[in-house]
Amino acid sequence: GAAHLGLPIDVQRGEADPETIWADPNHQTYPAYPAGPDPDAIAAATDAILSARFPVVIVGGGVLLARGEAAFQRFVETLDIAAATTISGQGTLPETHPNCIGVVGSNGGVPATREIVQAADLVVFIGCRAGSVTTELWRYPAKGTRIVHIDSDPEVIGASYPTEVGVVSDGRLALLALNAELAGRDITPFGGAEAIKGPKQRKWSDFATLSGSAEKPIRPERTIATLRRLLDDDALIVGDPGTPCPYISAFYELRTSGRSLWSNRAHGALGYALSASVGAAIGAPGRKVVALMGDGSFGFTCGELETVKRLGLSITFIVFSNSTYGWIKAGQRTAFGGRYFSVDFDRTDHAAVAEAFGVKAWTVEDPDTLETSLRQAIDHPGPSLVDIISQPLNEANAPVSEWIA
């Protein structure tokens, strides 16, 4: 949680003897001292998984934090198990992998991906809380589904579902132990890759229809598809938790493993993407950084454009401009039958604001000019911004389950 360290002024002014300064090198990474699993719990988890008819594994951000991507891929391929991720778990397995259905849940999941979780008789949660978003308010998996839950935090195991086997462990160490246990077992592959083939094809077929639309205002799906074509696989994507989040999580398909997407979705902190992209650019020099935000989010932190310009950071900012707090408006539509309060505002010329800070900017209203403008912005040697006149979220087919199914 949050912490505050206060130093008296005399301590701040003092000088420390360099020979007395020491830092534990293990703290250069997190977790510094990962804890491994109980061998008996690993054996019980393996027994449960192998006894299932059609298990599904849902992986959260814990495995990425533990740098366990390779161990997770081996686990998935050994069992030929269907695999899904949470938003923070994206990148644990390439989303082009034949066993990966992509993000599930109420923010980024679609009916086709939900089908896979519904079909499971056992779900393995690894490195995730099994919270309300991942499970669509604890409906998928349904009550009665067998659960194996692996997490470094013992308080999340059994907190959301009756759990058949709980394993308290660092994600990578748990997966290494599971893989070692599986090496000594007789395994009949579960056919996960074949099972997800149809739903996965439907998901991308539906997306292709929307992303190819020439409608005005521009559909967010078209923007996401264009960015995916233009950006290299090592680009870092920072998405605000509002309008961009469901589109990025559902449709910005990752072709490699590793952390390359960030969204402060759990806290819903509008304005996150613009500020966080500064940290991404400084922390990973040489990699392209793209920050996506709604126009409501832009207003929270646009002053940071001065910092970006002063530091000469090559960040491209994408603004979905629709003159509304779209997520809130969509929620009001669903909950209050279309009665809206304080969610609409006048259009801002975000390109003009950016240029006032010295940031090169484009405004796009025509979908036929979208790709050219995005390419120019991405290739620009300094900071750039593209203001895209976009379809409002409350009028869209956004991958948010309470709005589409």
C-alpha positions in Angstrom: 0.0 0.0 0.0 0.9 3.7 0.1 3.7 4.7 2.3 5.3 8.0 3.4 9.0 8.5 4.5 9.7 11.8 6.2 13.2 13.0 6.8 14.1 15.8 9.2 15.7 18.8 7.6 19.1 18.2 9.4 19.2 14.7 8.1 18.4 15.9 4.6 21.4 18.4 4.8 23.8 15.8 6.2 26.3 13.8 4.2 26.6 10.1 4.5 29.9 8.2 4.4 29.8 6.2 1.1 31.5 3.3 2.8 28.5 2.9 5.1 25.9 2.8 2.3 24.7 -0.7 1.3 21.8 -1.9 -0.7 20.6 -5.5 -1.1 21.1 -6.3 -4.8 18.1 -8.6 -4.6 15.9 -5.5 -4.4 16.7 -4.6 -8.0 13.9 -6.8 -9.0 10.4 -7.6 -7.6 9.7 -9.8 -5.7 13.1 -9.6 -4.0 12.7 -12.9 -2.2 10.0 -15.0 -3.9 8.5 -17.9 -1.8 8.0 -21.3 -3.4 5.1 -23.7 -3.0 4.4 -26.6 -0.7 5.3 -29.8 -2.6 2.1 -31.5 -1.3 0.0 -28.6 -2.6 1.6 -28.9 -6.0 0.9 -32.6 -6.1 -2.7 -32.0 -5.1 -3.1 -29.3 -7.7 -1.7 -31.6 -10.4 -4.1 -34.4 -9.4 -7.0 -32.0 -9.6 -6.0 -30.7 -13.0 -5.3 -34.1 -14.5 -8.7 -35.4 -13.3 -10.6 -32.6 -15.1 -12.5 -33.1 -18.4 -11.8 -29.6 -19.8 -9.8 -27.3 -17.6 -9.1 -23.7 -18.4 -6.2 -21.6 -16.9 -6.7 -17.9 -16.3 -3.5 -16.1 -15.6 -3.1 -12.6 -14.0 -0.3 -10.2 -13.6 1.4 -12.2 -10.9 3.2 -14.4 -13.4 4.6 -11.5 -15.4 5.8 -9.8 -12.2 7.6 -13.0 -11.3 9.0 -13.3 -14.8 7.4 -16.7 -15.3 6.3 -16.4 -19.0 8.5 -19.3 -20.2 7.4 -21.6 -17.4 3.7 -20.7 -18.1 4.1 -21.4 -21.8 5.6 -24.8 -21.0 2.7 -25.6 -18.6 0.1 -24.7 -21.3 1.8 -26.7 -24.0 2.5 -29.7 -21.9 -1.2 -30.0 -21.1 -2.6 -28.5 -24.3 -4.8 -26.5 -22.0 -7.0 -23.5 -23.0 -5.5 -20.3 -21.6 -6.9 -16.9 -20.9 -5.6 -13.8 -19.2 -6.7 -10.9 -17.1 -6.0 -7.3 -18.3 -2.8 -7.2 -16.2 -1.9 -10.7 -17.3 -1.6 -9.8 -21.0 1.7 -10.8 -22.4 2.2 -13.8 -20.2 1.5 -15.9 -23.3 1.5 -14.4 -26.8 -2.1 -13.8 -27.9 -1.2 -15.4 -31.2 -0.4 -18.7 -29.4 -2.9 -21.4 -30.5 -3.9 -22.1 -26.9 -4.5 -18.4 -25.9 -8.1 -17.1 -26.2 -7.0 -13.6 -24.9 -8.6 -11.5 -22.2 -11.7 -12.7 -20.4 -14.0 -10.8 -18.1 -16.3 -7.8 -18.1 -13.6 -5.4 -19.5 -12.1 -6.7 -22.7 -13.8 -10.1 -22.8 -16.4 -10.9 -25.5 -19.1 -13.5 -25.7 -16.8 -15.8 -27.7 -14.1 -15.8 -25.0 -16.7 -16.2 -22.3 -17.8 -19.5 -23.9 -14.4 -21.1 -23.1 -14.8 -20.3 -19.4 -18.4 -21.5 -19.4 -17.3 -24.8 -20.9 -14.7 -25.5 -18.2 -15.3 -28.0 -15.4 -12.2 -26.8 -13.6 -10.5 -23.4 -13.7 -6.9 -22.8 -12.6 -6.3 -19.2 -11.4 -2.6 -18.3 -11.4 -1.4 -14.9 -10.1 -4.8 -13.2 -10.1 -7.4 -12.4 -7.5 -10.4 -13.9 -9.4 -12.1 -10.6 -8.8 -15.3 -9.1 -10.1 -13.9 -8.0 -13.5 -12.2 -11.2 -14.4 -15.2 -13.3 -13.5 -18.0 -10.9 -14.6 -19.3 -10.5 -11.0 -18.3 -14.1 -10.2 -20.6 -15.6 -12.8 -17.9 -17.1 -15.0 -16.7 -19.6 -13.9 -20.1 -20.5 -12.5 -20.9 -21.7 -9.0 -19.9 -25.4 -8.7 -16.9 -25.2 -11.0 -13.9 -26.8 -9.5 -11.2 -24.3 -8.6 -7.4 -24.5 -8.2 -6.0 -21.2 -7.1 -2.3 -20.3 -7.1 -1.2 -16.9 -5.7 1.5 -15.3 -3.7 -1.1 -13.7 -1.4 -2.8 -16.2 0.8 -5.7 -13.9 1.5 -7.0 -14.1 -2.1 -7.2 -17.8 -2.2 -10.7 -18.9 -1.4 -11.9 -15.3 -1.1 -14.1 -15.4 -4.2 -14.8 -19.1 -4.8 -14.8 -22.3 -2.8 -11.4 -23.7 -3.7 -10.5 -27.3 -4.1 -6.7 -26.7 -4.0 -4.9 -23.6 -2.9 -1.2 -23.0 -3.5 0.5 -20.1 -1.9 3.5 -19.3 -4.0 5.3 -17.0 -6.3 3.9 -17.6 -9.8 7.1 -18.6 -11.5 8.2 -20.9 -8.8 4.7 -22.6 -8.7 4.8 -23.1 -12.4 8.3 -24.6 -12.3 7.1 -27.0 -9.6 4.0 -27.9 -11.6 6.1 -28.6 -14.7 8.5 -30.8 -12.7 5.5 -32.7 -11.3 3.9 -33.1 -14.7 7.1 -34.5 -16.1 6.6 -37.6 -14.0 3.0 -38.1 -14.8 1.1 -39.8 -17.6 -0.7 -37.0 -19.4 -3.5 -37.0 -21.9 -3.6 -33.6 -23.7 -6.8 -31.7 -23.1 -7.2 -30.4 -26.7 -7.4 -26.8 -25.6 -6.0 -25.4 -28.9 -8.6 -27.1 -30.9 -11.4 -26.2 -28.5 -10.7 -22.4 -28.7 -10.1 -22.3 -32.5 -13.8 -21.6 -33.3 -14.5 -19.0 -30.6 -11.2 -17.3 -31.4 -12.0 -17.1 -35.1 -15.5 -15.6 -34.3 -13.9 -13.0 -32.0 -11.5 -11.8 -34.7 -14.1 -12.0 -37.5 -16.5 -9.8 -35.5 -13.6 -7.4 -34.9 -12.6 -7.3 -38.5 -16.1 -6.1 -39.5 -16.0 -3.2 -37.0 -12.3 -2.3 -37.6 -13.0 -2.0 -41.3 -15.8 0.4 -40.9 -15.7 3.7 -42.7 -18.3 5.2 -40.3 -17.9 8.7 -38.9 -17.2 9.5 -36.2 -14.3 7.0 -36.4 -14.8 3.6 -34.6 -12.2 3.0 -31.9 -11.8 -0.5 -33.4 -10.4 1.0 -36.5 -7.9 3.0 -34.5 -6.7 -0.1 -32.6 -6.4 -2.2 -35.8 -4.4 0.6 -37.5 -2.0 0.9 -34.5 -1.5 -2.8 -34.4 -0.4 -2.8 -38.1 1.9 0.2 -37.7 3.7 -0.5 -34.4 6.5 -2.9 -33.9 6.1 -5.7 -31.4 8.4 -4.1 -28.9 6.3 -0.9 -28.7 5.0 0.0 -25.2 1.3 0.8 -25.0 -0.1 2.8 -22.0 -3.9 2.9 -21.9 -6.1 5.0 -19.7 -8.7 3.0 -17.8 -11.7 4.7 -19.6 -12.4 4.5 -23.3 -9.1 2.8 -24.5 -9.0 0.0 -21.9 -11.6 -2.5 -23.2 -10.5 -2.0 -26.8 -6.8 -2.5 -26.1 -7.4 -5.5 -23.8 -9.6 -7.2 -26.3 -8.1 -6.3 -29.6 -4.5 -5.1 -29.4 -3.2 -8.6 -30.1 0.2 -9.3 -28.5 2.5 -11.4 -30.7 5.3 -11.8 -28.1 5.4 -12.5 -24.4 6.5 -10.0 -21.8 5.0 -6.8 -20.4 4.2 -4.3 -23.1 0.7 -3.1 -22.1 -0.2 -1.0 -19.1 -3.5 0.3 -17.8 -4.4 1.5 -14.4 -7.8 -0.1 -14.8 -8.4 -1.2 -11.3 -8.2 2.3 -9.8 -10.1 3.9 -12.8 -7.6 6.9 -12.6 -8.4 9.1 -15.5 -5.3 10.9 -16.8 -3.0 8.0 -16.0 -1.8 7.2 -19.5 -0.3 10.6 -20.3 1.7 10.7 -17.1 2.6 7.0 -17.0 3.9 7.1 -20.6 6.6 9.5 -19.4 7.9 6.8 -17.0 7.7 4.2 -19.7 9.8 6.4 -22.1 12.4 7.1 -19.5 12.5 3.5 -18.2 12.8 2.0 -21.6 14.8 4.3 -23.8 14.8 3.3 -27.5 11.4 1.7 -27.4 8.4 3.4 -29.0 5.8 4.5 -26.4 2.2 5.2 -27.3 -0.3 6.5 -24.8 -4.1 6.2 -25.5 -6.7 8.3 -23.7 -10.1 9.7 -23.9 -10.7 13.5 -24.1 -11.9 13.5 -20.5 -8.7 11.9 -19.4 -6.6 14.4 -21.5 -8.0 17.2 -19.4 -6.7 15.8 -16.2 -3.0 15.7 -17.0 -2.4 17.6 -20.2 0.1 19.9 -18.4 2.5 17.0 -18.5 3.0 17.8 -22.2 5.4 20.5 -21.2 7.5 17.9 -19.4 7.4 15.6 -22.4 8.5 18.4 -24.7 11.3 19.6 -22.4 12.7 16.1 -22.0 12.4 15.4 -25.8 10.5 12.2 -25.2 9.3 10.4 -28.4 5.9 9.5 -27.2 2.8 9.4 -29.4 -0.4 10.4 -27.7 -3.7 9.2 -29.1 -6.9 11.0 -28.0 -10.3 9.4 -28.6 -12.2 12.7 -28.8 -15.9 12.2 -28.3 -16.9 15.1 -26.0 -18.2 12.8 -23.2 -17.2 10.8 -20.2 -18.1 7.8 -22.3 -17.7 5.0 -19.7 -19.8 6.9 -17.1 -22.4 7.7 -19.7 -22.6 4.1 -20.9 -23.1 3.1 -17.2 -25.9 5.7 -16.8 -27.6 4.4 -19.9 -27.5 0.8 -18.6 -28.5 1.6 -15.0 -30.9 4.6 -15.5 -32.5 4.0 -18.8 -30.8 6.7 -20.7 -31.1 9.5 -18.1 -27.8 11.3 -18.1 -26.2 13.7 -15.7 -23.0 15.8 -16.1 -21.3 13.5 -18.6 -21.2 15.6 -21.8 -18.9 18.6 -22.5 -17.9 20.8 -25.4 -15.3 19.7 -27.9 -11.7 20.7 -27.3 -9.1 21.1 -30.0 -6.6 18.8 -28.5 -4.2 19.2 -31.4 -4.1 23.0 -30.7 -3.5 22.4 -27.0 -0.6 20.1 -27.9 0.9 22.5 -30.4 0.8 25.2 -27.8 3.2 23.1 -25.8 5.4 22.5 -28.8 4.1 19.0 -29.6 3.5 18.1 -33.2 -0.2 17.3 -33.7 -2.8 16.1 -36.1 -6.6 16.0 -36.1 -8.4 13.2 -37.9 -12.0 13.1 -38.7 -12.0 10.9 -41.9 -11.2 7.2 -41.4 -9.5 7.2 -44.8 -6.8 9.6 -43.5 -6.3 7.8 -40.2 -3.5 5.5 -41.1 -1.4 8.2 -42.8 -1.7 10.6 -39.8 -0.9 7.8 -37.3 2.1 6.7 -39.4 3.4 10.3 -39.5 2.9 10.7 -35.7 4.6 7.4 -34.9 7.6 8.2 -37.2 8.0 11.8 -35.8 11.3 12.1 -34.0 9.8 14.0 -31.0 6.6 14.0 -29.1 3.4 13.8 -31.2 -0.4 13.8 -30.7 -3.3 12.6 -32.9 -6.7 13.9 -32.0 -9.2 11.4 -33.4 -12.8 12.4 -33.6 -14.3 9.1 -32.3 -17.5 7.3 -31.8 -18.7 7.8 -28.2 -18.3 4.8 -26.0 -21.9 4.8 -25.0 -22.9 4.4 -28.7 -20.3 1.7 -29.4 -20.1 -2.0 -29.4 -17.3 -1.9 -26.8 -16.1 -5.2 -25.3 -17.7 -4.6 -21.9 -20.1 -7.4 -21.0 -22.7 -5.3 -19.2 -23.2 -3.3 -22.4 -23.0 -6.0 -25.1 -24.3 -9.3 -23.5 
